[in-house]
């Protein structure tokens, strides 16, 4: 009679234990890789959001044109670039080169306003260059998690000023040489950019 060979109960239990340990290790590795992937994706999305916000600011400031706009009420004019610390908006400007691919009956100068709504940086623009009280702007959320946004302007005398037009200036067409923007974010801290203004 030939003796039958096979696995003993002890060998099966040891193999099962080893497979269970390897499965647990593989599951943990997969879970950690998934968490790392989600964290990386969240960071990339956030970096894209920050980059889009600064690209919008850069495009608007580079396209700044010396075109004052009428006040919504009265006969006065608002400067081409306005930074008034007493106003609700952070920055208001006229930018040129607004594309008109649809051939709409409008100009190519766009009036733009940046403001903080809680911790959101919001960009608004009007479909008319000289908006009235009845003109509703189109708003776009640019950046969340903003703690503070500071602006400085380089005037013709190569001095940095915090308001624009600078004190003593009565020319509504006056533009700075450059604009410094410091955005303090909840997650990344302070980010500083300096944009040259054409013209």
N, CA, C and O of each residue as an XYZ file, in Angstrom:
796
protein
N       0.836     -1.195      0.000
C       0.000      0.000      0.000
C       0.867      1.240      0.000
O       1.813      1.374      0.776
N       0.505      2.148     -0.908
C       1.233      3.424     -0.913
C       0.595      4.384      0.070
O      -0.626      4.456      0.211
N       1.457      5.112      0.738
C       0.975      6.087      1.714
C       0.556      7.362      1.016
O       1.302      7.873      0.181
N      -0.649      7.908      1.340
C      -1.120      9.166      0.733
C      -0.443     10.350      1.416
O      -0.298     10.401      2.637
N      -0.028     11.315      0.560
C       0.604     12.530      1.111
C      -0.309     13.717      0.884
O      -1.110     13.725     -0.050
N      -0.188     14.727      1.747
C      -1.010     15.937      1.638
C      -0.582     16.937      2.697
O       0.418     16.745      3.389
N      -1.346     17.991      2.809
C      -1.054     19.023      3.799
C      -1.663     18.647      5.140
O      -2.781     18.139      5.226
N      -0.915     18.905      6.140
C      -1.460     18.703      7.481
C      -2.273     19.925      7.878
O      -2.190     20.975      7.240
N      -3.043     19.781      8.917
C      -3.875     20.881      9.410
C      -2.999     22.055      9.844
O      -3.348     23.213      9.613
N      -1.892     21.763     10.458
C      -0.984     22.815     10.917
C      -0.422     23.604      9.733
O      -0.335     24.831      9.797
N      -0.046     22.924      8.667
C       0.481     23.613      7.480
C      -0.590     24.513      6.843
O      -0.295     25.624      6.404
N      -1.823     24.024      6.801
C      -2.912     24.841      6.230
C      -3.151     26.078      7.084
O      -3.364     27.168      6.554
N      -3.116     25.914      8.414
C      -3.315     27.076      9.305
C      -2.188     28.103      9.145
O      -2.446     29.307      9.140
N      -0.951     27.638      9.014
C       0.184     28.550      8.830
C       0.059     29.293      7.497
O       0.279     30.503      7.440
N      -0.291     28.579      6.430
C      -0.456     29.214      5.119
C      -1.590     30.237      5.143
O      -1.467     31.316      4.563
N      -2.699     29.896      5.816
C      -3.825     30.833      5.927
C      -3.418     32.082      6.688
O      -3.795     33.190      6.306
N      -2.648     31.916      7.765
C      -2.196     33.066      8.553
C      -1.283     33.971      7.731
O      -1.394     35.196      7.780
N      -0.377     33.349      6.975
C       0.533     34.140      6.131
C      -0.258     34.902      5.067
O       0.012     36.078      4.823
N      -1.227     34.247      4.435
C      -2.055     34.930      3.424
C      -2.852     36.070      4.048
O      -3.001     37.130      3.439
N      -3.365     35.859      5.256
C      -4.130     36.921      5.926
C      -3.242     38.120      6.222
O      -3.658     39.260      6.019
N      -2.023     37.880      6.700
C      -1.090     38.982      7.001
C      -0.725     39.725      5.725
O      -0.714     40.955      5.700
N      -0.424     38.972      4.655
C      -0.081     39.628      3.385
C      -1.261     40.425      2.835
O      -1.071     41.513      2.291
N      -2.485     39.892      2.970
C      -3.675     40.621      2.507
C      -3.889     41.906      3.285
O      -4.225     42.941      2.710
N      -3.689     41.835      4.616
C      -3.837     43.039      5.436
C      -2.804     44.085      5.056
O      -3.115     45.274      4.980
N      -1.556     43.637      4.815
C      -0.505     44.581      4.413
C      -0.817     45.193      3.053
O      -0.623     46.391      2.851
N      -1.297     44.380      2.127
C      -1.636     44.903      0.796
C      -2.795     45.886      0.877
O      -2.785     46.922      0.211
N      -3.805     45.558      1.700
C      -4.954     46.462      1.847
C      -4.517     47.794      2.435
O      -4.964     48.852      1.994
N      -3.637     47.737      3.436
C      -3.154     48.986      4.044
C      -2.349     49.807      3.038
O      -2.493     51.028      2.968
N      -1.509     49.135      2.264
C      -0.711     49.851      1.254
C      -1.611     50.501      0.214
O      -1.375     51.640     -0.187
N      -2.648     49.779     -0.228
C      -3.582     50.345     -1.212
C      -4.345     51.523     -0.624
O      -4.542     52.536     -1.294
N      -4.782     51.389      0.647
C      -5.518     52.475      1.296
C      -4.640     53.713      1.449
O      -5.093     54.833      1.213
N      -3.378     53.508      1.847
C      -2.462     54.651      1.992
C      -2.169     55.291      0.645
O      -2.079     56.515      0.546
N      -2.022     54.482     -0.384
C      -1.789     55.035     -1.726
C      -3.000     55.837     -2.197
O      -2.843     56.882     -2.828
N      -4.208     55.354     -1.893
C      -5.417     56.083     -2.277
C      -5.521     57.410     -1.536
O      -5.884     58.429     -2.125
N      -5.203     57.398     -0.243
C      -5.235     58.642      0.543
C      -4.196     59.628      0.018
O      -4.469     60.821     -0.114
N      -2.997     59.114     -0.282
C      -1.945     59.987     -0.827
C      -2.359     60.559     -2.175
O      -2.102     61.728     -2.464
N      -3.001     59.732     -3.005
C      -3.458     60.207     -4.313
C      -4.526     61.290     -4.168
O      -4.501     62.294     -4.880
N      -5.469     61.079     -3.236
C      -6.516     62.085     -3.020
C      -5.932     63.375     -2.470
O      -6.355     64.462     -2.862
N      -4.947     63.268     -1.551
C      -4.294     64.464     -0.997
C      -3.545     65.215     -2.084
O      -3.615     66.442     -2.163
N      -2.825     64.472     -2.924
C      -2.091     65.102     -4.030
C      -3.043     65.784     -4.999
O      -2.772     66.889     -5.469
N      -4.170     65.120     -5.300
C      -5.150     65.710     -6.206
C      -5.740     66.988     -5.610
O      -5.948     67.970     -6.323
N      -6.008     66.976     -4.307
C      -6.555     68.168     -3.649
C      -5.551     69.319     -3.694
O      -5.926     70.467     -3.931
N      -4.258     68.999     -3.464
C      -3.222     70.044     -3.541
C      -3.107     70.602     -4.951
O      -2.974     71.811     -5.137
N      -3.158     69.722     -5.941
C      -3.071     70.181     -7.333
C      -4.262     71.055     -7.708
O      -4.103     72.070     -8.385
N      -5.457     70.659     -7.267
C      -6.648     71.472     -7.540
C      -6.516     72.844     -6.893
O      -6.880     73.861     -7.485
N      -5.994     72.861     -5.679
C      -5.817     74.132     -4.971
C      -4.778     75.012     -5.679
O      -4.979     76.216     -5.838
N      -3.671     74.401     -6.099
C      -2.648     75.164     -6.822
C      -3.198     75.713     -8.128
O      -2.876     76.836     -8.515
N      -4.035     74.922     -8.816
C      -4.658     75.413    -10.055
C      -5.573     76.595     -9.759
O      -5.599     77.564    -10.518
N      -6.317     76.524     -8.669
C      -7.210     77.625     -8.296
C      -6.410     78.899     -8.019
O      -6.786     79.983     -8.465
N      -5.291     78.760     -7.271
C      -4.437     79.922     -6.984
C      -3.851     80.471     -8.278
O      -3.815     81.685     -8.483
N      -3.389     79.573     -9.154
C      -2.801     80.000    -10.425
C      -3.826     80.716    -11.303
O      -3.507     81.730    -11.924
N      -5.060     80.195    -11.360
C      -6.106     80.858    -12.160
C      -6.406     82.261    -11.637
O      -6.604     83.193    -12.417
N      -6.439     82.405    -10.313
C      -6.721     83.720     -9.726
C      -5.627     84.721    -10.091
O      -5.921     85.850    -10.485
N      -4.368     84.308     -9.960
C      -3.277     85.224    -10.289
C      -3.202     85.474    -11.790
O      -2.814     86.563    -12.213
N      -3.567     84.489    -12.596
C      -3.590     84.720    -14.050
C      -4.655     85.740    -14.421
O      -4.432     86.580    -15.292
N      -5.822     85.674    -13.761
C      -6.872     86.666    -14.022
C      -6.411     88.056    -13.617
O      -6.613     89.019    -14.357
N      -5.789     88.168    -12.437
C      -5.274     89.464    -11.989
C      -4.205     89.985    -12.940
O      -4.206     91.163    -13.297
N      -3.292     89.106    -13.349
C      -2.222     89.522    -14.258
C      -2.789     89.987    -15.593
O      -2.365     91.018    -16.115
N      -3.741     89.245    -16.155
C      -4.330     89.636    -17.436
C      -5.043     90.973    -17.363
O      -4.937     91.794    -18.274
N      -5.778     91.191    -16.264
C      -6.496     92.460    -16.130
C      -5.541     93.632    -15.954
O      -5.748     94.696    -16.537
N      -4.488     93.442    -15.148
C      -3.556     94.545    -14.908
C      -2.689     94.822    -16.135
O      -2.352     95.974    -16.407
N      -2.327     93.778    -16.873
C      -1.543     94.006    -18.094
C      -2.382     94.666    -19.179
O      -1.858     95.378    -20.036
N      -3.687     94.425    -19.135
C      -4.577     95.034    -20.128
C      -5.175     96.358    -19.689
O      -6.080     96.877    -20.343
N      -4.675     96.916    -18.578
C      -5.210     98.177    -18.061
C      -5.092     99.285    -19.103
O      -4.012     99.529    -19.640
N      -6.211     99.953    -19.384
C      -6.223    101.057    -20.361
C      -6.648    102.339    -19.647
O      -7.401    102.290    -18.674
N      -6.168    103.483    -20.127
C      -6.508    104.762    -19.482
C      -7.910    105.239    -19.868
O      -8.062    106.299    -20.476
N      -8.905    104.475    -19.522
C     -10.292    104.793    -19.883
C     -11.123    104.960    -18.616
O     -11.594    103.973    -18.051
N     -11.309    106.214    -18.160
C     -12.215    106.425    -17.022
C     -13.644    106.047    -17.413
O     -13.981    106.014    -18.596
N     -14.469    105.767    -16.427
C     -15.872    105.439    -16.679
C     -16.749    106.428    -15.921
O     -16.344    107.005    -14.912
N     -17.955    106.604    -16.433
C     -18.892    107.511    -15.775
C     -19.330    106.950    -14.430
O     -19.458    105.738    -14.257
N     -19.557    107.850    -13.488
C     -20.142    107.440    -12.208
C     -21.554    106.940    -12.469
O     -22.245    107.469    -13.340
N     -21.995    105.922    -11.721
C     -23.369    105.430    -11.918
C     -24.427    106.503    -11.692
O     -25.503    106.470    -12.289
N     -24.102    107.460    -10.814
C     -25.025    108.566    -10.529
C     -24.251    109.866    -10.675
O     -23.153    109.987    -10.132
N     -24.787    110.829    -11.385
C     -24.137    112.125    -11.549
C     -23.318    112.204    -12.818
O     -23.372    111.327    -13.679
N     -22.539    113.312    -12.910
C     -21.767    113.582    -14.124
C     -20.278    113.306    -13.957
O     -19.508    113.541    -14.888
N     -19.856    112.817    -12.808
C     -18.435    112.590    -12.556
C     -17.910    111.352    -13.248
O     -18.651    110.603    -13.885
N     -16.604    111.156    -13.107
C     -15.932    110.009    -13.699
C     -15.159    109.247    -12.623
O     -14.609    109.834    -11.692
N     -15.137    107.940    -12.777
C     -14.302    107.092    -11.936
C     -12.988    106.846    -12.677
O     -12.995    106.641    -13.891
N     -11.861    106.863    -11.960
C     -10.563    106.677    -12.633
C     -10.474    105.330    -13.342
O     -11.209    104.392    -13.035
N      -9.555    105.265    -14.296
C      -9.321    104.011    -15.016
C      -8.912    102.909    -14.049
O      -9.277    101.749    -14.242
N      -8.163    103.256    -13.015
C      -7.782    102.324    -11.957
C      -8.140    102.965    -10.633
O      -7.756    104.103    -10.366
N      -8.869    102.247     -9.810
C      -9.346    102.807     -8.540
C      -9.105    101.826     -7.411
O      -9.558    100.682     -7.444
N      -8.384    102.299     -6.418
C      -8.213    101.554     -5.160
C      -8.509    102.520     -4.023
O      -7.677    103.345     -3.644
N      -9.705    102.393     -3.499
C     -10.161    103.263     -2.421
C     -10.397    102.391     -1.190
O     -11.268    101.522     -1.215
N      -9.629    102.610     -0.101
C      -9.808    101.755      1.079
C     -11.185    101.891      1.723
O     -11.589    101.026      2.500
N     -11.910    102.966      1.411
C     -13.241    103.161      1.980
C     -14.344    102.505      1.139
O     -15.505    102.471      1.544
N     -13.967    101.990     -0.031
C     -14.966    101.375     -0.917
C     -15.144     99.898     -0.574
O     -14.301     99.290      0.086
N     -16.256     99.340     -1.036
C     -16.540     97.920     -0.789
C     -15.639     97.021     -1.625
O     -15.361     95.886     -1.237
N     -15.180     97.522     -2.772
C     -14.343     96.706     -3.654
C     -12.869     96.905     -3.318
O     -12.478     97.949     -2.796
N     -12.061     95.898     -3.622
C     -10.615     95.990     -3.437
C      -9.960     96.786     -4.558
O      -9.056     97.589     -4.328
N     -10.433     96.548     -5.766
C      -9.811     97.129     -6.951
C     -10.839     97.211     -8.063
O     -11.642     96.298     -8.259
N     -10.801     98.322     -8.787
C     -11.690     98.496     -9.929
C     -10.853     99.075    -11.065
O     -10.069    100.001    -10.856
N     -11.023     98.526    -12.273
C     -10.192     98.987    -13.388
C     -10.888     98.784    -14.721
O     -11.865     98.045    -14.841
N     -10.340     99.477    -15.727
C     -10.787     99.312    -17.111
C      -9.702     98.551    -17.858
O      -8.544     98.967    -17.890
N     -10.087     97.443    -18.452
C      -9.113     96.662    -19.215
C      -9.529     96.594    -20.678
O     -10.714     96.496    -20.996
N      -8.544     96.648    -21.558
C      -8.806     96.573    -22.984
C      -8.634     95.164    -23.507
O      -8.235     94.255    -22.779
N      -8.942     95.001    -24.776
C      -8.755     93.712    -25.419
C      -9.791     92.675    -25.071
O      -9.523     91.476    -25.153
N     -10.992     93.123    -24.677
C     -12.057     92.171    -24.347
C     -12.523     91.531    -25.646
O     -13.088     92.229    -26.488
N     -12.310     90.225    -25.845
C     -12.677     89.603    -27.117
C     -14.184     89.644    -27.369
O     -14.989     89.522    -26.446
N     -14.538     89.814    -28.616
C     -15.946     89.893    -28.997
C     -16.203     88.929    -30.149
O     -16.584     89.330    -31.248
N     -15.982     87.637    -29.863
C     -16.128     86.621    -30.906
C     -17.536     86.485    -31.440
O     -17.731     86.079    -32.586
N     -18.543     86.828    -30.605
C     -19.933     86.697    -31.043
C     -20.399     87.912    -31.836
O     -21.516     87.914    -32.353
N     -19.565     88.945    -31.941
C     -19.949     90.142    -32.696
C     -21.066     90.924    -32.039
O     -21.911     91.502    -32.723
N     -21.074     90.945    -30.712
C     -22.115     91.675    -29.988
C     -21.921     93.182    -30.135
O     -20.798     93.638    -30.350
N     -22.996     93.959    -30.023
C     -22.856     95.414    -30.126
C     -22.311     96.009    -28.829
O     -23.067     96.523    -28.005
N     -21.013     95.934    -28.661
C     -20.354     96.484    -27.479
C     -18.909     96.782    -27.816
O     -18.388     96.337    -28.838
N     -18.268     97.545    -26.937
C     -16.865     97.882    -27.114
C     -15.952     96.769    -26.636
O     -16.414     95.720    -26.189
N     -14.657     97.009    -26.734
C     -13.676     96.021    -26.302
C     -13.061     96.373    -24.960
O     -12.166     95.669    -24.492
N     -13.526     97.460    -24.321
C     -13.050     97.825    -22.987
C     -14.033     97.276    -21.968
O     -15.243     97.468    -22.089
N     -13.509     96.602    -20.977
C     -14.328     95.951    -19.960
C     -14.030     96.569    -18.597
O     -12.867     96.764    -18.241
N     -15.070     96.875    -17.843
C     -14.895     97.371    -16.474
C     -14.939     96.174    -15.528
O     -15.879     95.379    -15.549
N     -13.902     96.065    -14.698
C     -13.706     94.910    -13.830
C     -13.597     95.369    -12.389
O     -13.043     96.428    -12.096
N     -14.137     94.550    -11.495
C     -14.045     94.851    -10.059
C     -13.635     93.584     -9.317
O     -14.154     92.500     -9.582
N     -12.699     93.737     -8.386
C     -12.312     92.652     -7.488
C     -12.772     93.006     -6.080
O     -12.627     94.144     -5.632
N     -13.331     92.011     -5.388
C     -13.797     92.246     -4.020
C     -13.658     90.961     -3.215
O     -13.540     89.868     -3.768
N     -13.674     91.121     -1.888
C     -13.653     89.973     -0.988
C     -15.042     89.788     -0.419
O     -15.615     90.705      0.170
N     -15.575     88.603     -0.596
C     -16.882     88.252     -0.043
C     -16.639     87.165      1.010
O     -16.614     85.976      0.691
N     -16.461     87.585      2.263
C     -16.019     86.663      3.296
C     -14.581     86.279      3.025
O     -13.702     87.141      3.040
N     -14.315     84.987      2.774
C     -12.955     84.558      2.437
C     -12.811     84.239      0.951
O     -11.857     83.574      0.548
N     -13.754     84.711      0.139
C     -13.728     84.466     -1.305
C     -13.285     85.715     -2.064
O     -13.809     86.807     -1.842
N     -12.321     85.541     -2.955
C     -11.958     86.602     -3.885
C     -12.859     86.463     -5.101
O     -12.892     85.417     -5.749
N     -13.591     87.530     -5.404
C     -14.588     87.507     -6.475
C     -14.205     88.533     -7.537
O     -13.864     89.673     -7.223
N     -14.267     88.109     -8.799
C     -14.064     89.026     -9.925
C     -15.420     89.277    -10.570
O     -16.156     88.338    -10.875
N     -15.746     90.556    -10.777
C     -16.998     90.925    -11.434
C     -16.678     91.797    -12.639
O     -15.735     92.588    -12.610
N     -17.465     91.650    -13.695
C     -17.311     92.538    -14.850
C     -18.695     92.931    -15.372
O     -19.681     92.215    -15.193
N     -18.727     94.063    -16.005
C     -19.967     94.559    -16.595
C     -19.928     94.366    -18.104
O     -18.856     94.353    -18.709
N     -21.099     94.216    -18.703
C     -21.168     94.055    -20.157
C     -21.152     95.397    -20.868
O     -21.098     95.453    -22.096
N     -21.200     96.479    -20.100
C     -21.073     97.825    -20.668
C     -19.898     98.511    -19.992
O     -19.596     98.240    -18.830
N     -19.243     99.390    -20.715
C     -18.072    100.054    -20.153
C     -18.466    101.072    -19.089
O     -17.789    101.190    -18.067
N     -19.548    101.808    -19.315
C     -20.031    102.792    -18.350
C     -21.285    102.250    -17.670
O     -22.395    102.547    -18.110
N     -21.132    101.459    -16.604
C     -22.312    100.851    -15.974
C     -23.160    101.868    -15.230
O     -22.659    102.869    -14.718
N     -24.438    101.590    -15.183
C     -25.372    102.400    -14.401
C     -25.818    101.578    -13.202
O     -25.404    100.431    -13.038
N     -26.659    102.167    -12.369
C     -27.161    101.426    -11.214
C     -27.971    100.205    -11.635
O     -28.050     99.219    -10.901
N     -28.571    100.278    -12.818
C     -29.370     99.146    -13.312
C     -28.514     98.042    -13.921
O     -29.011     96.942    -14.165
N     -27.226     98.320    -14.171
C     -26.345     97.319    -14.786
C     -25.869     96.336    -13.724
O     -25.195     96.715    -12.767
N     -26.225     95.087    -13.905
C     -25.807     94.043    -12.965
C     -24.509     93.409    -13.465
O     -24.441     92.973    -14.615
N     -23.476     93.351    -12.615
C     -22.234     92.718    -13.054
C     -22.346     91.194    -13.041
O     -23.167     90.617    -12.327
N     -21.512     90.571    -13.838
C     -21.384     89.115    -13.830
C     -20.234     88.761    -12.905
O     -19.110     89.224    -13.098
N     -20.515     87.934    -11.893
C     -19.496     87.615    -10.895
C     -18.951     86.210    -11.106
O     -19.649     85.304    -11.561
N     -17.666     86.063    -10.755
C     -17.009     84.754    -10.842
C     -16.131     84.568     -9.617
O     -15.299     85.416     -9.295
N     -16.329     83.444     -8.940
C     -15.522     83.126     -7.766
C     -14.133     82.723     -8.248
O     -13.988     81.801     -9.051
N     -13.108     83.425     -7.748
C     -11.748     83.134     -8.183
C     -10.970     82.271     -7.196
O     -10.308     81.310     -7.587
N     -11.056     82.623     -5.910
C     -10.168     81.994     -4.937
C     -10.816     81.980     -3.569
O     -11.305     83.008     -3.101
N     -10.824     80.831     -2.927
C     -11.357     80.703     -1.582
C     -10.241     80.642     -0.556
O      -9.070     80.507     -0.909
N     -10.606     80.742      0.715
C      -9.629     80.661      1.796
C      -8.705     81.852      1.887
O      -7.564     81.718      2.329
N      -9.188     83.044      1.468
C      -8.364     84.259      1.497
C      -8.549     84.949      2.856
O      -9.661     85.315      3.238
N      -7.459     85.112      3.558
C      -7.527     85.827      4.835
C      -7.383     87.335      4.642
O      -8.057     88.130      5.298
N      -6.490     87.708      3.730
C      -6.240     89.138      3.515
C      -5.657     89.334      2.124
O      -4.968     88.462      1.596
N      -5.946     90.496      1.538
C      -5.370     90.862      0.244
C      -4.910     92.310      0.345
O      -5.698     93.205      0.655
N      -3.625     92.529      0.080
C      -3.048     93.868      0.159
C      -2.555     94.294     -1.210
O      -2.054     93.479     -1.984
N      -2.698     95.573     -1.500
C      -2.293     96.131     -2.789
C      -1.377     97.332     -2.568
O      -1.578     98.135     -1.657
N      -0.364     97.429     -3.432
C       0.477     98.634     -3.480
C       0.731     98.963     -4.941
O       0.741     98.085     -5.803
N       0.939    100.258     -5.201
C       1.082    100.744     -6.563
C       2.374    101.550     -6.672
O       2.673    102.379     -5.813
N       3.136    101.297     -7.739
C       4.379    102.032     -7.989
C       4.056    103.244     -8.857
O       3.686    103.098    -10.022
N       4.195    104.440     -8.287
C       3.837    105.651     -9.030
C       4.991    106.104     -9.919
O       6.039    105.461     -9.961
N       4.794    107.214    -10.628
C       5.801    107.706    -11.585
C       7.080    108.152    -10.890
O       8.144    108.179    -11.510
N       6.991    108.499     -9.617
C       8.184    108.885     -8.864
C       8.905    107.704     -8.242
O       9.788    107.892     -7.405
N       8.543    106.485     -8.638
C       9.132    105.235     -8.144
C       8.904    105.055     -6.637
O       9.756    104.516     -5.931
N       7.757    105.510     -6.166
C       7.378    105.326     -4.768
C       6.165    104.401     -4.705
O       5.271    104.475     -5.547
N       6.146    103.528     -3.691
C       5.009    102.645     -3.496
C       3.936    103.346     -2.677
O       4.217    103.886     -1.607
N       2.702    103.337     -3.183
C       1.567    103.944     -2.481
C       0.475    102.883     -2.338
O       0.392    101.951     -3.138
N      -0.355    103.037     -1.316
C      -1.375    102.018     -1.055
C      -2.728    102.347     -1.680
O      -3.597    101.478     -1.755
N      -2.921    103.596     -2.133
C      -4.186    103.991     -2.766
C      -3.916    104.456     -4.197
O      -2.818    104.904     -4.528
N      -4.945    104.337     -5.033
C      -4.804    104.820     -6.416
C      -6.133    105.390     -6.883
O      -7.177    104.772     -6.677
N      -6.107    106.568     -7.512
C      -4.984    107.440     -7.832
C      -4.265    107.941     -6.572
O      -4.868    108.051     -5.504
N      -2.976    108.240     -6.712
C      -2.219    108.675     -5.538
C      -2.733    110.014     -5.016
O      -3.355    110.770     -5.763
N      -2.484    110.309     -3.759
C      -2.941    111.584     -3.193
C      -2.409    112.773     -3.990
O      -1.236    112.810     -4.364
N      -3.272    113.727     -4.241
C      -2.899    114.927     -4.982
C      -3.050    114.819     -6.477
O      -2.897    115.815     -7.183
N      -3.352    113.616     -6.987
C      -3.509    113.439     -8.425
C      -4.977    113.613     -8.799
O      -5.865    113.096     -8.121
N      -5.226    114.349     -9.892
C      -6.591    114.574    -10.360
C      -6.789    114.051    -11.784
O      -7.796    114.350    -12.426
N      -5.822    113.268    -12.274
C      -5.911    112.724    -13.627
C      -6.549    111.340    -13.560
O      -5.918    110.410    -13.060
N      -7.776    111.172    -14.044
C      -8.435    109.865    -13.961
C      -7.853    108.824    -14.917
O      -8.197    107.645    -14.838
N      -6.963    109.265    -15.828
C      -6.357    108.334    -16.782
C      -5.010    107.795    -16.305
O      -4.417    106.939    -16.962
N      -4.527    108.290    -15.171
C      -3.203    107.940    -14.673
C      -3.118    106.455    -14.319
O      -4.020    105.894    -13.696
N      -2.003    105.831    -14.736
C      -1.771    104.421    -14.444
C      -0.455    104.271    -13.681
O       0.472    105.052    -13.897
N      -0.361    103.294    -12.805
C       0.920    103.049    -12.118
C       1.894    102.320    -13.030
O       1.522    101.829    -14.097
N       3.150    102.257    -12.591
C       4.148    101.496    -13.334
C       4.028    100.002    -13.046
O       4.281     99.166    -13.913
N       3.638     99.685    -11.815
C       3.498     98.276    -11.418
C       2.527     98.192    -10.247
O       2.264     99.180     -9.562
N       2.007     96.997    -10.037
C       1.092     96.734     -8.921
C       1.618     95.526     -8.162
O       1.909     94.485     -8.751
N       1.736     95.679     -6.846
C       2.134     94.569     -5.984
C       0.897     94.038     -5.262
O       0.129     94.799     -4.674
N       0.723     92.729     -5.318
C      -0.407     92.081     -4.660
C       0.128     91.045     -3.692
O       0.928     90.191     -4.073
N      -0.310     91.112     -2.436
C       0.045     90.111     -1.434
C      -1.251     89.472     -0.956
O      -2.077     90.124     -0.316
N      -1.421     88.191     -1.272
C      -2.609     87.447     -0.858
C      -2.195     86.487      0.256
O      -1.286     85.675      0.083
N      -2.867     86.589      1.394
C      -2.607     85.675      2.505
C      -3.706     84.626      2.527
O      -4.883     84.935      2.715
N      -3.293     83.367      2.328
C      -4.234     82.253      2.266
C      -4.181     81.432      3.557
O      -3.165     81.409      4.251
N      -5.277     80.771      3.858
C      -5.351     79.959      5.071
C      -4.362     78.801      5.038
O      -3.797     78.439      6.070
N      -4.150     78.218      3.865
C      -3.309     77.034      3.779
C      -1.884     77.318      3.333
O      -0.970     76.615      3.765
N      -1.654     78.319      2.487
C      -0.319     78.560      1.949
C       0.369     79.789      2.519
O       1.531     80.041      2.202
N      -0.313     80.552      3.344
C       0.292     81.775      3.884
C       0.290     82.888      2.850
O      -0.583     82.949      1.984
N       1.284     83.774      2.952
C       1.343     84.961      2.086
C       2.005     84.633      0.754
O       3.073     84.023      0.718
N       1.366     85.041     -0.341
C       1.920     84.905     -1.692
C       2.012     86.312     -2.277
O       1.020     87.039     -2.327
N       3.204     86.683     -2.716
C       3.440     88.042     -3.230
C       3.752     87.975     -4.713
O       4.573     87.169     -5.152
N       3.083     88.840     -5.489
C       3.344     88.958     -6.920
C       3.394     90.445     -7.288
O       2.661     91.267     -6.739
N       4.276     90.758     -8.228
C       4.376     92.127     -8.750
C       4.083     92.059    -10.246
O       4.710     91.291    -10.976
N       3.129     92.867    -10.693
C       2.731     92.885    -12.105
C       3.074     94.233    -12.715
O       2.722     95.282    -12.174
N       3.762     94.192    -13.842
C       4.075     95.415    -14.572
C       2.841     95.864    -15.345
O       2.122     95.047    -15.920
N       2.609     97.159    -15.352
C       1.462     97.725    -16.077
C       1.967     98.330    -17.379
O       2.872     99.165    -17.375
N       1.386     97.911    -18.477
C       1.834     98.405    -19.785
C       1.478     99.875    -19.936
O       0.491    100.365    -19.388
N       2.331    100.566    -20.711
C       2.029    101.963    -21.035
C       2.731    102.893    -20.130
O       2.589    104.108    -20.262
